[in-house]
Amino acid sequence: MQYETVDLYAYYSLRRPDNGGGYLTVYCRKQRGDLGKKVRPAVLILPGGGYEMLSDREQEPVALRFLEAGFAAFVLEYTVRTPYPVPLIEAAMAMGYIRENAKKMGVDPAKVAVLGFSAGGHLAGMLSTRYEDAPIRAALGKRHVRPDAVLLGYAVLTDGDYAHGGTVNTISGGDPVLAGEISPAKNVHENCPPAFLWHTAEDDLVPAENSLLYVAACRRAGVPAELHLFEKGWHGTSVAGIETEGDE
């Protein structure tokens, strides 16, 4: 397995914000040996944590599941406790890096999805709906950063009555106007990537209405979308395995 951590700010020759993230961990098969060279789809994983921290259960355990399933996986340590546009620019940086280095990593540059959990789902939703935002273009030029698909696990996708207040407040810097402007469910358009979402009816932290509102927006825009709403399950289930259970 090829395992390394890439400093995206160094790669793009950009200045890192104070106490910033912007580190991309790579999990992919080596392109040699008796497995031969294979071109694989890839997934960029954005862990949750309310934009205040990054959940461990939504990082390596998820990457290893995708690696086992035949994907190349990438986990982004994005900057937390800072508002838009910094985390969005970093997600775009990661997407650009994966495509620009796809050949050496055995990745199909036309099959790069983004997967976000909770607040990471908000970030994945922003990248999927606002991939042409001016701050991204100013930082990265015209690089191709639109995901080919988006996967959203119990994601924060609205700033309205069903929002997770802490997540929305942090990414918007407490500005209610900006919170609405960057709300993924309010920004779906016809060129957004196909979406796969899952949520649980028991989620008492991020209500399932977040996913319902996003899917409804996809339907209006003509964007393919699939939603799985499970009856049981707490917020932060990750891959729903022993390794990602809480301490309770």
Disulfide bonds with the S-S distance in Angstrom:
none
